[in-house]
């Protein structure tokens, strides 16, 4: 892949990071407990206009911000990671923002406010990557912008830090096949299907299920409304009495699905596969009500995002990988390995 070189004359002037394109780096997500996930073949590219940001002198303090895409408990670990990075770096300060409604307009307001305050770097999980390209490019023309958790590969973001979501979807698809060895109908749920992570996970699941006897009925969205997420699952159980499994792509979907299945008296009869490690999801895996959850490492999203921004803003452009991605592996958590995972999560939540 050919990369347009970054321009740097002296510390304190702007970097210009030109767009580059190429295949996404293969990321084999392997955990000690689970099998490797498949690699992703989805393209990763950036916008044609260069992004610009100013570096500072060594030791000079920089201000950055981390923006989530919703107020889910999932982001608690990301904040812990940010706190850890912040504690390690005397030359950085940061702000953490969670849009209460999980909407693109809220993120726009947050970004505008941060720019007016003079923040020099922003790490954002865009709600609507395609619709927010203009926002991201506008910000990238002034400050360092990276995406985390959900990418906006066609924007001028400098780098993406997070999961290879296509591979994570494949991993989820493999767990669905294990839960339904004889096949069956499934329904998939997510907050916003336009988010890149949602789309990639869904495509990965479809990749994994090709040639199997598992049939996807549809993909239902809830707009990050947790009540609607449960209603969607409950409605599916009523309209499709033969549904064999319910699959949640975002963190709160797992607990919402679990509640609906419990209310319908179908625990064990309808399988559940979901993402992330909300408390109810972990409890569901322990009890066997949830067959598997694909966990990311949001702690590392926060930690690595702040470390990266600090390095780059202090002049280390080589900290950005050539393909502009820092892939953080995922793991499949089941009843067989949930105990060790809980110990690990307890330590991270305690900031250890």
C-alpha positions in Angstrom: 0.0 0.0 0.0 1.4 3.4 -0.9 1.2 6.0 1.8 1.4 9.7 1.1 4.2 10.9 3.3 3.4 13.1 6.3 4.9 16.6 6.2 6.8 18.0 9.2 9.2 20.9 9.2 9.6 21.9 12.8 7.8 21.2 16.0 4.9 23.4 16.4 3.7 23.5 12.8 1.0 21.4 11.2 1.2 17.8 10.2 -0.6 17.0 7.0 -1.7 13.4 6.8 -2.7 12.5 3.3 -5.4 10.0 2.4 -4.4 6.4 1.6 -6.3 3.3 0.8 -5.8 -0.4 0.8 -7.1 -3.7 2.1 -7.8 -3.8 5.8 -5.0 -5.6 7.7 -5.9 -9.2 8.5 -6.4 -9.6 12.3 -6.6 -13.1 13.7 -8.4 -12.6 17.0 -7.3 -15.4 19.3 -7.8 -15.8 23.0 -6.3 -18.4 25.3 -9.8 -19.9 25.7 -11.2 -19.6 22.2 -10.5 -20.4 18.6 -9.2 -17.8 16.1 -11.7 -15.7 14.3 -11.7 -15.3 10.6 -9.9 -12.3 9.0 -11.7 -9.4 7.5 -11.7 -8.5 3.8 -13.5 -5.2 4.1 -11.7 -2.2 2.7 -10.3 0.6 4.7 -9.6 4.0 3.1 -9.5 7.7 4.0 -10.8 10.8 2.4 -8.9 12.5 -0.4 -8.3 15.8 1.5 -5.4 15.8 4.0 -6.0 16.1 7.7 -4.0 18.8 9.6 -3.0 19.2 13.2 -0.3 21.0 15.1 2.3 19.3 17.2 3.8 20.7 20.4 7.2 20.8 22.0 8.4 17.8 24.1 6.9 18.1 27.6 4.3 20.6 26.7 0.8 19.6 27.8 -1.8 18.6 25.3 -5.6 18.5 25.7 -7.6 15.7 24.1 -11.0 14.2 24.4 -12.7 10.8 24.1 -16.3 10.7 22.8 -18.5 7.6 23.0 -21.5 6.8 20.8 -24.0 6.2 23.7 -24.2 6.2 27.5 -23.9 2.4 27.9 -22.1 0.7 30.8 -19.9 -0.7 28.1 -17.9 2.6 28.2 -17.1 2.3 31.9 -14.0 0.2 31.0 -13.0 2.6 28.2 -13.0 5.4 30.8 -10.9 3.3 33.1 -8.4 2.8 30.2 -8.4 6.6 29.6 -7.8 7.2 33.3 -4.9 4.8 33.3 -3.2 6.4 30.3 -3.8 9.9 31.8 -2.2 8.8 35.0 0.9 7.7 33.1 1.3 10.9 31.1 2.1 14.2 32.8 2.0 16.0 29.4 -1.6 15.2 28.7 -5.1 16.1 30.0 -8.4 14.7 28.7 -12.1 15.0 28.8 -14.6 12.1 28.5 -18.0 12.6 26.9 -21.0 10.3 26.5 -23.9 11.6 24.4 -27.0 10.9 26.6 -29.2 10.0 23.6 -26.6 8.3 21.5 -27.3 10.6 18.5 -25.2 12.2 15.8 -26.4 15.7 16.5 -25.3 15.3 20.1 -21.8 14.2 19.0 -21.7 17.2 16.6 -22.4 19.6 19.5 -19.7 17.9 21.6 -17.2 18.2 18.8 -18.0 21.8 18.2 -17.7 22.6 21.9 -14.3 20.9 22.1 -13.0 22.7 19.1 -14.0 26.0 20.6 -12.2 25.1 23.8 -9.0 24.4 22.0 -8.8 20.7 22.4 -6.0 19.4 20.2 -7.0 15.7 19.7 -10.4 13.9 19.5 -11.0 10.1 19.7 -14.6 9.5 18.6 -16.9 6.5 18.0 -19.1 8.0 15.3 -22.8 7.1 15.4 -23.3 7.6 11.7 -19.9 7.4 9.9 -21.2 8.2 6.4 -23.4 11.1 7.6 -20.7 12.4 9.9 -17.9 12.5 7.3 -18.2 16.2 6.9 -18.1 16.7 10.7 -15.0 14.5 11.0 -13.2 16.1 8.1 -14.0 19.6 9.4 -12.5 18.7 12.8 -9.5 16.9 11.2 -8.7 20.1 9.3 -8.0 21.7 12.7 -7.0 19.0 15.2 -5.9 15.4 15.4 -8.9 13.1 14.9 -9.0 9.3 15.4 -11.9 7.0 15.5 -12.3 4.3 18.1 -14.8 1.4 18.6 -16.6 2.3 15.3 -14.6 3.5 12.3 -15.3 6.1 9.6 -12.8 4.8 7.1 -13.7 7.2 4.3 -13.2 10.3 6.5 -9.9 12.0 7.1 -9.4 10.4 10.5 -5.7 9.8 11.2 -6.2 6.3 12.6 -8.8 3.8 13.9 -8.3 2.1 17.3 -10.6 -0.8 18.0 -12.1 -4.1 16.9 -11.9 -5.7 13.5 -15.7 -5.8 13.6 -16.1 -8.0 10.5 -13.9 -10.6 12.1 -15.8 -10.2 15.4 -19.0 -10.9 13.4 -17.6 -14.0 12.0 -16.7 -15.1 15.5 -20.3 -14.5 16.6 -21.5 -16.5 13.6 -19.4 -19.4 14.6 -20.9 -19.3 18.1 -24.4 -19.2 16.6 -23.6 -22.3 14.7 -22.4 -24.1 17.8 -25.6 -23.0 19.6 -27.8 -24.3 16.7 -26.0 -27.4 15.4 -29.2 -28.4 13.5 -29.8 -24.9 12.2 -32.8 -22.7 12.7 -34.2 -19.1 12.3 -32.5 -16.2 14.0 -33.3 -12.5 14.5 -30.5 -9.9 14.8 -30.8 -6.7 16.8 -28.7 -3.5 17.0 -29.1 0.2 17.9 -28.2 1.7 14.5 -27.5 -0.4 11.5 -25.6 2.5 9.8 -22.9 2.5 12.4 -19.8 0.9 10.8 -19.3 -1.5 13.7 -22.9 -2.7 13.4 -22.7 -3.1 9.6 -19.4 -5.0 9.8 -20.6 -7.3 12.6 -23.7 -8.1 10.7 -21.8 -8.8 7.5 -19.4 -11.0 9.4 -22.2 -13.1 10.9 -23.7 -13.5 7.4 -20.2 -14.6 6.1 -20.0 -17.2 8.9 -23.5 -18.6 8.3 -23.1 -19.1 4.6 -23.8 -22.7 3.7 -25.2 -23.5 7.1 -28.8 -24.3 8.0 -29.1 -21.1 10.0 -31.5 -18.5 8.5 -31.5 -14.8 9.4 -35.1 -13.5 9.5 -34.1 -9.8 9.7 -32.1 -7.1 11.4 -34.1 -4.9 13.8 -32.9 -1.5 15.1 -33.9 0.4 18.3 -32.1 3.7 18.0 -30.2 3.0 21.3 -33.5 3.0 23.1 -33.1 0.2 25.7 -36.8 -0.2 26.2 -37.4 -0.5 22.5 -34.5 -3.1 22.4 -36.4 -5.3 24.7 -39.7 -4.7 22.9 -38.1 -5.7 19.6 -37.0 -9.0 21.1 -40.4 -9.6 22.8 -42.2 -8.8 19.5 -40.0 -11.3 17.7 -40.8 -14.1 20.1 -44.5 -13.4 19.6 -44.4 -13.1 15.8 -42.0 -15.9 15.2 -42.7 -18.7 17.7 -40.3 -20.9 15.8 -37.3 -18.5 16.2 -34.3 -20.5 17.4 -32.0 -17.8 18.5 -31.8 -14.0 19.1 -28.5 -12.2 18.4 -27.6 -8.8 19.8 -24.8 -6.7 18.2 -24.5 -3.9 20.7 -23.7 -4.2 24.4 -27.2 -3.4 25.8 -28.9 -5.7 23.3 -27.8 -8.8 25.3 -29.5 -7.8 28.6 -32.6 -6.6 26.6 -32.9 -9.9 24.8 -32.3 -11.9 28.0 -35.1 -10.0 29.8 -37.5 -10.7 26.9 -36.6 -14.4 26.7 -37.1 -14.7 30.5 -40.5 -13.0 30.4 -41.6 -15.3 27.6 -40.5 -18.4 29.6 -38.1 -19.5 26.8 -34.8 -19.6 28.6 -32.9 -22.6 27.1 -35.4 -22.9 24.3 -34.3 -19.8 22.5 -30.5 -19.4 22.3 -28.9 -16.0 22.8 -25.6 -14.8 21.3 -24.5 -11.3 21.9 -21.6 -8.8 22.3 -19.8 -7.3 25.2 -19.8 -7.7 29.0 -22.6 -5.9 30.7 -23.3 -7.3 34.1 -26.6 -8.9 33.0 -24.8 -10.5 30.0 -22.1 -12.0 32.2 -24.8 -13.3 34.6 -26.6 -14.8 31.6 -23.5 -16.6 30.4 -22.8 -18.0 33.8 -26.3 -19.4 34.1 -26.3 -20.8 30.6 -29.1 -18.6 29.4 -26.7 -16.9 27.0 -24.7 -19.3 24.8 -21.9 -16.9 24.1 -20.9 -13.2 24.1 -18.2 -11.8 21.9 -16.2 -9.4 24.1 -14.1 -6.5 22.9 -11.5 -4.7 25.0 -12.9 -1.2 25.5 -10.3 -0.6 28.3 -7.7 -0.8 25.6 -9.8 1.5 23.3 -9.4 4.2 25.9 -5.9 3.5 26.9 -4.4 3.1 23.4 -6.4 6.1 22.0 -5.0 8.5 24.5 -1.5 7.1 24.3 -1.6 7.3 20.5 -2.8 10.9 20.5 -0.2 11.9 23.0 2.6 10.5 20.9 1.4 12.0 17.6 0.7 15.4 19.1 4.2 15.4 20.5 5.7 14.8 17.0 5.8 11.0 16.7 3.9 10.5 13.5 5.3 7.0 13.1 3.1 5.9 16.0 0.3 5.7 13.4 0.4 2.3 11.7 0.9 2.3 7.9 -2.6 1.0 7.4 -4.0 3.5 9.9 -5.5 0.9 12.1 -4.7 -0.4 15.6 -6.7 -3.6 15.9 -7.7 -4.8 19.4 -8.6 -8.6 19.4 -11.9 -9.9 20.5 -12.8 -13.1 22.5 -15.7 -15.5 22.6 -16.8 -15.9 26.2 -18.9 -19.0 27.2 -19.9 -20.8 30.4 -16.6 -22.7 30.0 -14.3 -19.6 30.4 -16.6 -17.0 32.2 -15.0 -17.5 35.6 -11.5 -16.4 34.5 -13.0 -13.5 32.5 -14.9 -12.2 35.5 -11.7 -12.1 37.6 -10.0 -10.1 34.8 -12.9 -7.6 34.5 -13.0 -7.1 38.2 -9.4 -6.0 38.2 -9.9 -3.7 35.2 -13.0 -2.0 36.7 -10.9 -1.4 39.9 -8.3 0.3 37.8 -5.7 -2.4 38.3 
